Amino acid sequence: MNLFEINSFKVSTLVAAVGLSFSVNAADFSNGYVFGDSLMDNGNIQAFSGDPTVPDRYTNGPNAVEIVSAGLGFPLTPSLHLIPGIPHGNNYSTATASAIDADGDELTLDLNLPTQVNSFLLEHGGLASSDALYSFVIGGSDIHNAFAVRTAGMLAETKEERKAAVQSAKNIIKTAVDAEEAQIRKLISAGAQHILVVNAADYGALPITDIITEQSLALATSSKQEKRVKRLPKVATRLSVKFNKYLAKRLVKIEKETGVDIIELDQFASAENRIDDAENLGFTNIDTPCIYTLDGLVINPECTDFPVASGFLFWDEYHPTTLAHQLIAAETLELILSH
């Protein structure tokens, strides 16, 4: 068993325990389908890679959508949508997926959001059941890509290069929101009536942002570059805010034009609240992750009970621990059931 592997009994037991109090009063959905990235993947990337050392989840236990699905009364299993000839599940989320189609051609199979939605429709005869719940949790990879462009721009020599980086990053964010809007509309056109959209958390609050900032400072060759690089955490936060602002406007437009009432979870605000109320929620470390994965697996010496990760908000450089996922799930279930 590799160090990332999650005990299946632990997952099923915890999901059942957290979801039990909600399931009795759960909304009457026939099923639930999730489209997203590594935050909610529970096995697709491992299956697609064919490498058992690749983690099935990017946290140390059940993720939020698994708990939410249990609370609503249906299991959540990997879709395995890129593997023909086998039973397919209902979670299309795949690690590294972005909202933007990689090559601009939706007919090309890849890991990204358009392929996820197209695969769902292909498997369901082009129809989206009107009594199912469709959840979108996407955008983190797109913000990551935009941040990489801005990071390179901070180290650029000329003003023209830096301005071009700002514009390029802005275009990535807008294109990502365009792509998410298009896939939401596609499902609505196919019959979907219940849509949950989760916006982006603050990329500037993730451990990876501090790591990239430190790495970039080491590459700076002038005091002006150093000054620009030190702004990177704020830049990351602004990119997240822009993504969420654009997305919120598009969702209002979709609702107005289609009549579909979209449930919106403000993950940015929720994550901010978890950091502000960390001590009361049981988090004693909100700055560094339990494990580092950029150069193989390195366990943080402070994470003395790995893989339990007691007190840690972050499991790795990008993703929260299962305790944080449980809090996200509880908030999501409350939002759905009160909507």
C-alpha positions as CSV (number, residue, x, y, z in Angstrom):
1,M,0.0,0.0,0.0
2,N,1.5,3.4,-1.0
3,L,1.5,6.3,1.5
4,F,-1.2,8.1,-0.3
5,E,-3.7,5.2,-0.3
6,I,-6.8,5.9,1.8
7,N,-8.3,3.0,3.7
8,S,-11.7,2.3,2.1
9,F,-13.3,1.4,5.4
10,K,-12.2,4.8,6.8
11,V,-13.7,6.6,3.9
12,S,-17.0,4.8,3.9
13,T,-17.4,5.0,7.7
14,L,-16.6,8.7,7.8
15,V,-18.8,9.6,4.9
16,A,-21.7,7.7,6.4
17,A,-21.2,9.3,9.8
18,V,-21.0,12.9,8.5
19,G,-23.8,12.4,6.0
20,L,-26.2,10.6,8.2
21,S,-27.7,13.6,10.0
22,F,-28.5,15.2,6.6
23,S,-29.8,12.2,4.6
24,V,-33.2,12.0,6.3
25,N,-34.1,15.5,5.1
26,A,-32.1,15.4,1.9
27,A,-33.5,17.0,-1.2
28,D,-35.1,14.5,-3.5
29,F,-32.5,14.2,-6.2
30,S,-32.4,11.1,-8.3
31,N,-28.6,11.2,-8.5
32,G,-25.7,13.6,-8.5
33,Y,-22.9,14.3,-11.0
34,V,-19.8,16.2,-10.3
35,F,-17.5,18.0,-12.7
36,G,-14.2,19.4,-11.5
37,D,-10.5,19.0,-10.7
38,S,-8.2,17.5,-8.1
39,L,-10.1,19.1,-5.2
40,M,-12.9,16.6,-5.7
41,D,-11.3,13.7,-7.7
42,N,-11.8,10.4,-5.9
43,G,-10.1,8.0,-8.3
44,N,-10.2,9.1,-12.0
45,I,-6.6,10.4,-12.3
46,Q,-5.2,7.2,-10.7
47,A,-7.2,5.0,-13.0
48,F,-6.4,7.1,-16.1
49,S,-2.7,7.1,-15.3
50,G,-2.5,3.4,-14.8
51,D,-0.1,4.1,-11.9
52,P,-1.1,2.8,-8.5
53,T,1.3,5.2,-6.8
54,V,-0.7,8.1,-8.0
55,P,-3.2,9.1,-5.2
56,D,-6.9,8.4,-5.6
57,R,-7.7,11.5,-3.6
58,Y,-5.7,14.7,-3.0
59,T,-6.5,14.8,0.7
60,N,-6.2,12.3,3.6
61,G,-9.8,11.0,3.7
62,P,-13.2,11.7,2.1
63,N,-13.5,14.8,0.1
64,A,-16.4,17.2,0.3
65,V,-18.4,15.9,-2.6
66,E,-18.3,12.4,-1.3
67,I,-19.7,13.5,2.0
68,V,-22.3,15.7,0.3
69,S,-23.4,12.8,-1.9
70,A,-23.8,10.5,1.1
71,G,-25.8,13.2,2.8
72,L,-28.1,13.4,-0.2
73,G,-28.6,9.6,-0.3
74,F,-26.4,8.4,-3.3
75,P,-22.8,7.2,-3.5
76,L,-20.2,9.0,-5.5
77,T,-17.9,6.9,-7.6
78,P,-15.2,7.8,-10.2
79,S,-16.7,8.2,-13.7
80,L,-13.7,6.5,-15.4
81,H,-15.1,8.2,-18.5
82,L,-12.0,7.8,-20.5
83,I,-11.9,4.0,-20.1
84,P,-14.3,2.3,-22.5
85,G,-16.2,-0.9,-21.9
86,I,-16.6,-0.6,-18.1
87,P,-19.3,0.7,-15.7
88,H,-19.0,4.4,-15.3
89,G,-19.6,6.3,-12.1
90,N,-20.9,9.8,-11.4
91,N,-17.9,11.8,-10.4
92,Y,-16.1,13.2,-13.5
93,S,-13.7,15.4,-11.5
94,T,-10.1,14.7,-12.6
95,A,-6.9,16.0,-11.1
96,T,-5.1,18.6,-13.2
97,A,-8.4,19.4,-15.1
98,S,-8.9,23.0,-16.2
99,A,-12.1,24.7,-17.3
100,I,-10.4,25.7,-20.6
101,D,-10.1,23.1,-23.3
102,A,-6.5,22.3,-23.8
103,D,-6.4,22.5,-27.6
104,G,-9.6,24.4,-28.3
105,D,-11.2,21.3,-29.8
106,E,-13.8,19.7,-27.6
107,L,-13.8,16.5,-29.7
108,T,-10.2,15.8,-28.5
109,L,-10.4,13.6,-25.4
110,D,-8.4,15.1,-22.5
111,L,-8.9,15.6,-18.7
112,N,-10.6,19.0,-18.9
113,L,-14.1,20.2,-18.2
114,P,-15.5,20.0,-21.8
115,T,-14.5,16.4,-22.1
116,Q,-16.0,15.6,-18.7
117,V,-19.4,17.1,-19.7
118,N,-19.3,15.7,-23.2
119,S,-18.5,12.2,-21.8
120,F,-21.5,12.5,-19.4
121,L,-23.8,13.4,-22.2
122,L,-22.5,10.7,-24.5
123,E,-23.1,8.1,-21.8
124,H,-26.6,9.4,-21.1
125,G,-27.9,9.7,-24.7
126,G,-27.4,13.5,-24.8
127,L,-29.9,14.0,-21.9
128,A,-29.4,15.5,-18.4
129,S,-32.1,14.3,-16.1
130,S,-34.1,17.2,-14.7
131,D,-34.2,15.7,-11.2
132,A,-30.5,15.1,-10.7
133,L,-28.0,17.6,-9.2
134,Y,-25.1,18.7,-11.3
135,S,-22.1,20.2,-9.4
136,F,-19.2,22.3,-10.9
137,V,-16.0,22.7,-8.8
138,I,-13.5,23.9,-11.3
139,G,-11.1,26.9,-11.9
140,G,-8.2,26.2,-9.5
141,S,-6.0,24.9,-12.3
142,D,-6.9,27.9,-14.5
143,I,-6.0,30.3,-11.7
144,H,-2.7,28.4,-11.2
145,N,-1.9,28.8,-14.9
146,A,-2.7,32.5,-14.8
147,F,-0.5,32.9,-11.7
148,A,2.4,31.1,-13.4
149,V,2.2,33.7,-16.2
150,R,2.1,36.6,-13.7
151,T,5.0,35.0,-11.8
152,A,7.1,34.9,-15.0
153,G,6.1,38.5,-15.7
154,M,7.4,39.7,-12.3
155,L,10.9,38.5,-13.3
156,A,10.7,40.0,-16.8
157,E,13.2,42.7,-17.8
158,T,11.0,45.0,-19.7
159,K,7.8,46.9,-18.9
160,E,6.3,45.6,-22.2
161,E,6.8,42.0,-21.1
162,R,5.3,42.6,-17.7
163,K,2.2,44.3,-19.2
164,A,1.8,41.4,-21.6
165,A,1.9,39.0,-18.7
166,V,-0.8,40.9,-16.9
167,Q,-3.0,40.9,-20.0
168,S,-2.3,37.2,-20.7
169,A,-3.3,36.2,-17.2
170,K,-6.5,38.2,-17.4
171,N,-7.3,36.5,-20.6
172,I,-6.8,33.0,-19.0
173,I,-9.2,33.9,-16.2
174,K,-11.9,35.3,-18.6
175,T,-11.5,32.3,-21.0
176,A,-11.9,29.9,-18.0
177,V,-15.1,31.5,-17.0
178,D,-16.3,31.5,-20.6
179,A,-15.6,27.7,-20.7
180,E,-17.4,27.0,-17.4
181,E,-20.4,29.0,-18.5
182,A,-20.5,27.1,-21.8
183,Q,-20.6,23.7,-20.1
184,I,-23.2,24.8,-17.6
185,R,-25.4,26.0,-20.4
186,K,-24.8,22.7,-22.3
187,L,-26.2,20.7,-19.4
188,I,-29.2,23.0,-19.0
189,S,-29.9,22.7,-22.7
190,A,-29.8,18.9,-22.2
191,G,-32.4,19.1,-19.5
192,A,-30.6,19.9,-16.2
193,Q,-32.6,22.0,-13.7
194,H,-30.5,21.7,-10.5
195,I,-27.0,23.2,-10.7
196,L,-24.5,23.8,-7.9
197,V,-21.5,26.0,-8.7
198,V,-18.6,26.4,-6.3
199,N,-16.4,29.3,-6.9
200,A,-12.6,29.4,-6.4
201,A,-10.8,29.5,-3.0
202,D,-8.2,32.2,-2.5
203,Y,-5.1,30.9,-4.3
204,G,-3.1,33.5,-2.4
205,A,-3.8,31.6,0.9
206,L,-2.5,28.3,-0.4
207,P,1.0,27.1,0.7
208,I,2.0,26.8,-2.9
209,T,1.9,30.6,-3.3
210,D,4.4,31.1,-0.6
211,I,6.6,28.4,-2.0
212,I,6.5,29.9,-5.5
213,T,7.2,33.4,-4.1
214,E,10.3,32.1,-2.2
215,Q,11.5,30.3,-5.4
216,S,11.0,33.5,-7.4
217,L,12.8,35.6,-4.9
218,A,15.9,33.4,-5.3
219,L,15.8,34.1,-9.1
220,A,15.4,37.9,-8.7
221,T,18.5,39.8,-9.9
222,S,17.5,43.3,-8.8
223,S,15.8,45.1,-5.9
224,K,13.0,46.0,-8.3
225,Q,12.4,42.4,-9.2
226,E,12.4,41.5,-5.5
227,K,9.8,44.1,-4.8
228,R,7.6,42.9,-7.6
229,V,8.0,39.2,-6.6
230,K,7.0,40.0,-3.0
231,R,3.6,41.1,-4.3
232,L,2.8,37.6,-5.7
233,P,0.5,36.5,-2.8
234,K,-1.6,39.6,-3.4
235,V,-1.6,38.9,-7.1
236,A,-2.8,35.4,-6.6
237,T,-5.6,36.6,-4.4
238,R,-6.6,39.2,-7.0
239,L,-6.7,36.5,-9.7
240,S,-9.1,34.4,-7.6
241,V,-11.3,37.4,-6.9
242,K,-11.4,38.2,-10.7
243,F,-12.4,34.7,-11.5
244,N,-15.2,34.7,-8.9
245,K,-16.4,38.1,-10.0
246,Y,-16.6,37.1,-13.6
247,L,-18.3,33.8,-12.7
248,A,-20.9,35.4,-10.5
249,K,-21.9,37.8,-13.3
250,R,-22.2,34.9,-15.7
251,L,-24.3,32.8,-13.3
252,V,-26.8,35.7,-12.9
253,K,-27.0,35.9,-16.7
254,I,-27.6,32.2,-17.1
255,E,-30.4,32.2,-14.5
256,K,-32.1,35.2,-16.2
257,E,-31.9,33.6,-19.6
258,T,-32.8,30.0,-18.7
259,G,-35.0,30.3,-15.6
260,V,-32.8,27.7,-13.8
261,D,-32.1,28.6,-10.2
262,I,-28.3,28.0,-9.6
263,I,-27.1,27.2,-6.1
264,E,-23.9,29.0,-5.4
265,L,-21.3,28.1,-2.8
266,D,-18.9,30.9,-1.9
267,Q,-15.8,28.8,-1.3
268,F,-13.6,31.9,-1.2
269,A,-15.5,33.3,1.8
270,S,-15.7,30.0,3.5
271,A,-12.0,29.3,3.3
272,E,-11.3,32.8,4.6
273,N,-13.6,32.1,7.5
274,R,-11.9,28.9,8.3
275,I,-8.6,30.7,8.5
276,D,-10.0,33.5,10.7
277,D,-11.7,30.9,13.0
278,A,-8.9,28.3,12.8
279,E,-8.4,27.7,16.5
280,N,-12.0,27.2,17.2
281,L,-12.3,24.8,14.3
282,G,-9.3,22.7,15.5
283,F,-6.7,24.0,13.1
284,T,-3.3,24.8,14.7
285,N,-1.3,25.0,11.4
286,I,-2.8,27.1,8.6
287,D,0.4,28.0,6.8
288,T,2.3,24.8,5.9
289,P,1.0,21.5,4.6
290,C,1.3,18.0,6.2
291,I,3.1,16.8,3.1
292,Y,5.1,18.3,0.3
293,T,4.7,16.7,-3.1
294,L,6.6,18.9,-5.6
295,D,9.8,16.8,-5.4
296,G,8.4,13.4,-4.4
297,L,6.8,12.8,-1.0
298,V,8.2,14.7,1.9
299,I,6.4,14.6,5.2
300,N,6.4,17.9,7.2
301,P,8.3,17.2,10.5
302,E,5.5,19.0,12.3
303,C,2.9,16.6,10.9
304,T,3.8,14.0,13.6
305,D,0.7,11.9,13.2
306,F,0.8,11.5,9.4
307,P,-1.5,10.7,7.7
308,V,-4.0,11.9,10.3
309,A,-2.6,15.4,10.0
310,S,-4.2,16.6,13.2
311,G,-4.5,20.4,13.3
312,F,-3.4,20.9,9.7
313,L,-5.6,22.9,7.4
314,F,-3.7,21.9,4.3
315,W,-2.9,18.3,3.3
316,D,-0.4,19.3,0.6
317,E,0.7,22.5,-1.2
318,Y,-2.7,22.9,-2.9
319,H,-5.4,20.9,-1.1
320,P,-7.1,21.0,2.3
321,T,-7.2,18.1,4.8
322,T,-10.3,15.9,5.1
323,L,-11.3,17.9,8.2
324,A,-11.5,21.0,6.1
325,H,-13.5,19.0,3.5
326,Q,-15.9,18.0,6.2
327,L,-16.6,21.6,7.0
328,I,-17.0,22.4,3.3
329,A,-19.5,19.5,3.0
330,A,-21.5,20.5,6.0
331,E,-21.9,24.0,4.6
332,T,-22.8,22.7,1.2
333,L,-25.4,20.4,2.5
334,E,-27.0,23.1,4.6
335,L,-27.0,25.4,1.5
336,I,-28.6,22.7,-0.7
337,L,-31.3,21.7,1.8
338,S,-32.2,25.3,2.6
339,H,-32.3,26.4,-1.1
